[in-house]
Amino acid sequence: MKRKKLFEYRNIIKALTAALGIYISIRYAAECTEGIKKGIMFCLEVLIPSLFLFMVLSSYLVRSGLIQALSKPFGSLTRSLFRLPPPSLPVILLSMIGGYPIGARSAALLYEEGQLSASEAEKTACIAVCAGPGFLINYVGNALLHHTSAGTILLISEIAGVLITGLMVGRWMHSDPPIRRTFLHHHKQNSLLIRCVSDASYAAYRMCGMVILGAACIEVIGSLSPDAAVTDLLSAAIEITGGCQRLCGHYPLYGIAFFIGFGGLSVHGQIFAGMGEIPVNKALFFLFRIIQGIIAAVCTYILLMVFPIQQSVFNSTDVPMTFGTYATPVASAALVILSLCFTGSVHQKQLRR
């Protein structure tokens, strides 16, 4: 009876969501159209050029069996750090190089090839979430902040966030024992490249759909919100690329680092799309992204204290300003307290299980 009522409630929520979506698409048709145009242009100019080759490469590493050979020397390290089988480590490293969706897609491919169980693939996808150096250094650092050192600090903080969050995921998430079945590389070389390109094309198609949807939502929010700050923060929480355009120049670097570590709902949707049919605990995934964002923000705050960056990107004058001046003891304490609260909540949930 309870399950039947829960099913009915879910159907009601889905129906209301669909009705709201229809109303917004009609009432704010011009805003949706403009957002869709921006999303398509972003996919054509940024997303596909920066990720497609990495997705082809990751598919090739998995389907050719190279990833298994490369991971063998680091088997004990992967098990001790993340409590995962050896093939997961190259996936985590690929995500640090290629960007957000690469890790999830590579984990799904390892599952399809029989090298990871479903729970191991889910666990790997919860760790391998990172903005790549091209996005952080070239786009955020050079193009938006006009300072390469700022992008480098963000990159170091994001990598630290991935590794520390990975240690937590490894100990808090359950995974099935490694699959012990013989893996046969049956792909012919002349068809392997076609298969890899097909994998990358299909993954890019689904990811672009999530980006376009996020861009449309941001455009509608911008027309509804009377406060620019609310629009900025919601934009960063929904779609990180457009969010960074709004945040850079107006907010402290550690605040930008939090949203980059969090990734944004559009990136989360891209990751879920890349996982295919593998079930993902979305609530737990969302929680780990918040923790990763907090860790990245704290690391950025500490790095700015050690390596302060002076430039005039936070106001319209030419007076040099320091990112570190935006970091106060109260803000730092708040970040630490939030981190402890989230850590404690997950730990208590695991104990109850």
Buried (B, 14 or more C-beta within 10 A) or exposed (E): EEEEEEEEEEEEEEEEEEEEEEEBBEEBEEBBEBBBBBBBEBBEEBBBEBBBEBBBBBBBBBBBBEBBEBBEEBBEEBBEBBBBBBBBBBBBBBBBBBBBBBBBBBBBBBBBBEBBBBBBBBBBBBBBBBBBBBBBBBBBBBEBBEBEBBBBBBBBBBBBBBBBBBEBBBEBBEBEEBBEEEEEEEBEEEEBBEBBBEBBEBBBEBBBBBBBBBBBBBBBBBBEBEEEEEBBBBBBBBBBBBBBBBBBBBBBBBBBBBBBBBBBBBBBBBBBBBBBEBEBEEEBBBBBBBBBBBBBBBBBBBBBEEEEBEBEBBEEEEEEBEBBEBBEEEBBEEBEEBBEEBBEEBEEEEEEE
